[in-house]
Amino acid sequence: MKTVEDYPSEDMYGTEIQKGDIYYIFGESVVLESNLDDYLTEHLKGEMLLAK
């Protein structure tokens, strides 16, 4: 994981990115780790599953 000093102020969901947060870049989309599940299901048509 690369550490950067110049990072976006918020992700595509409007959530503020603060020092120490982990975020992902998918093309032009910036997604905070806490919003990753939403992004994967909404934009990449991923399916969230729970193993029993």
HUURKA-V800814 format. One record per residue. RES is the residue in one letter. PHI is phi in radians with two decimals (NA if undefined). Layout:
res: {RES RES}
phi: {PHI PHI}
//
This chain:
res: {M K T V E D Y P S E D M Y G T E I Q K G D I Y Y I F G E S V V L E S N L D D Y L T E H L K G E M L L A K}
phi: {NA -1.65 -1.66 -2.23 -1.62 -1.76 -2.23 -1.07 -1.40 -2.67 -1.61 -1.17 -1.65 1.50 -1.43 -1.14 -1.67 -1.98 -0.92 1.64 -1.27 -1.80 -2.38 -2.11 -2.06 -2.07 1.09 -1.63 -1.63 -1.88 -2.28 -1.19 -0.93 -1.19 -1.86 -1.10 -1.01 -1.06 -1.09 -1.09 -1.37 -1.38 -1.83 -1.93 0.99 -1.27 -2.08 -1.54 -2.21 -2.09 -1.36 -1.81}
//
